C-alpha cells in the first residue's frame, strides 16, 4: 500500500464509517484521523456551508480515531458494511459532472459516436476524423465567433456532432453523475455494468461547491465511463454513467486557503495508473491547463437563478484522458479487465485508488440520505 502523502499545510476534510457508530466527519491533523462530528457539523455539507470552513474546523477539538495509514489499510477492499473505512468525502451534495471539456476528449466522443459503440471500429474512424479535425479545436473558446466558424466548417465536412456542440458551443454539458450518497470512496470497488465491453476510467478534479455557488475546495474523482453504451446513443448517458459503484471520489476534500486556490486547480496535473492482473499497465495524464472552459464557468452553468442546490454539489470537471493503447489485440484499444487497480493522483490532493469489478458484484448501495438522517437523529446530532 502506497502511503498517502498529504501537504501538511493543507486542510483535508472527509468522511469515514466508524463501526457501530456510522458515518462521521473527519479532518486530518498530523497524520491522525480526527472525528469532528457534532451538532454543529453533522455532515460535510454543513462544513462547506460555513463562510470560513477552515476556521470553523479549527474550533472543533474532536476525537482521534486512528492514523491515516491505518485507515487506508482498513479501507482497502473493505466489504463489511460496518467496517472502519473511508467514505466518499461528500454526503448531502448533488453529484454533477461536466463532459467534453477538453479538445482531446471532444475528438474521442465524436469517434465513439461514429463507431456506434463498437470499439473495433474506433481506430479507422480516429484516423479519418483527426485528418479533418486534428488539433484545430485546441485553444478555441466555446461559444466564441471563432468556435462558430469551426462549427460551420465541420458541418460542411459532415463531421458535426452533438459532442462538438457542447464542446465548442455556448452551453456546457452538465449532467447528474449519481444521486447524493451513491459515490464510493478510496479503496472501494468501482463498478462496470455487465453489458459493457468497451470502457475506461476518467481521472478528474471534483470541485466542492456550497449552496451559494462558492467553490470551497476540491477532491479527485473517477467518472467511470462505458464508451460502447454512450457511443450507441447519447440518450443512454444515464446507463453509461450511473451504475452501482460507478462513481468514486476521494480521498478527501482539500479546502481552499492561501496555499491552495482555484488557480491551483487551473494548473493541476493529474496522473492515471492502471495495473491489471494480467500484467497490463496503462499510464495517462490530464492537464487542467488544457481545459476549454474555466471551472468558474462550469459552476455558473450548474447553479444560479436557473437551478439551486440547497445542500451544495460536487462537480466533476471532465478529463482530457482517452486511452487508445491496445490491450486485447491490435487496433482494439483499451478496455478494463476485472481486477484492474486504478490510481488517480495529483500533488496537492493525494491519490484515489480503487479496484474494478462488475457493478453487480460490488457491494450494493443500501445507505442513502434516509439512512443518514435516521443515524444522525439516533446520535442526537440533528438540531
Residue, then its C-alpha position, 0 to 999 in steps of 0.5 A: x500500500x502506497x502511503x498517502x502523502x498529504x501537504x501538511x499545510x493543507x486542510x483535508x476534510x472527509x468522511x469515514x464509517x466508524x463501526x457501530x457508530x456510522x458515518x462521521x466527519x473527519x479532518x486530518x491533523x498530523x497524520x491522525x484521523x480526527x472525528x469532528x462530528x457534532x451538532x454543529x457539523x453533522x455532515x460535510x455539507x454543513x462544513x462547506x456551508x460555513x463562510x470560513x470552513x477552515x476556521x470553523x474546523x479549527x474550533x472543533x477539538x474532536x476525537x482521534x480515531x486512528x492514523x491515516x495509514x491505518x485507515x487506508x489499510x482498513x479501507x482497502x477492499x473493505x466489504x463489511x458494511x460496518x467496517x472502519x473505512x473511508x467514505x466518499x468525502x461528500x454526503x448531502x451534495x448533488x453529484x454533477x459532472x461536466x463532459x467534453x471539456x477538453x479538445x482531446x476528449x471532444x475528438x474521442x466522443x465524436x469517434x465513439x459516436x461514429x463507431x456506434x459503440x463498437x470499439x473495433x471500429x474506433x481506430x479507422x474512424x480516429x484516423x479519418x476524423x483527426x485528418x479533418x479535425x486534428x488539433x484545430x479545436x485546441x485553444x478555441x473558446x466555446x461559444x466564441x465567433x471563432x468556435x462558430x466558424x469551426x462549427x460551420x466548417x465541420x458541418x460542411x465536412x459532415x463531421x458535426x456532432x452533438x459532442x462538438x456542440x457542447x464542446x465548442x458551443x455556448x452551453x456546457x454539458x452538465x449532467x447528474x453523475x449519481x444521486x447524493x450518497x451513491x459515490x464510493x470512496x478510496x479503496x472501494x470497488x468501482x463498478x462496470x455494468x455487465x453489458x459493457x465491453x468497451x470502457x475506461x476510467x476518467x481521472x478528474x478534479x471534483x470541485x466542492x461547491x456550497x449552496x451559494x455557488x462558492x467553490x470551497x475546495x476540491x477532491x479527485x474523482x473517477x467518472x467511470x465511463x462505458x464508451x460502447x453504451x454512450x457511443x450507441x446513443x447519447x440518450x443512454x448517458x444515464x446507463x453509461x454513467x450511473x451504475x452501482x459503484x460507478x462513481x468514486x471520489x476521494x480521498x478527501x476534500x482539500x479546502x481552499x486557503x492561501x496555499x491552495x486556490x482555484x488557480x491551483x486547480x487551473x494548473x493541476x496535473x493529474x496522473x492515471x495508473x492502471x495495473x491489471x492482473x494480467x500484467x497490463x499497465x496503462x499510464x495517462x495524464x490530464x492537464x487542467x491547463x488544457x481545459x476549454x472552459x474555466x471551472x468558474x464557468x462550469x459552476x455558473x452553468x450548474x447553479x444560479x437563478x436557473x437551478x439551486x442546490x440547497x445542500x451544495x454539489x460536487x462537480x466533476x470537471x471532465x478529463x482530457x484522458x482517452x486511452x487508445x493503447x491496445x490491450x486485447x489485440x491490435x487496433x482494439x484499444x483499451x478496455x478494463x479487465x476485472x481486477x484492474x487497480x486504478x490510481x488517480x493522483x495529483x500533488x496537492x490532493x493525494x491519490x484515489x485508488x480503487x479496484x474494478x469489478x462488475x457493478x453487480x458484484x460490488x457491494x450494493x448501495x443500501x445507505x442513502x440520505x434516509x439512512x443518514x438522517x435516521x443515524x444522525x437523529x439516533x446520535x442526537x446530532x440533528x438540531 
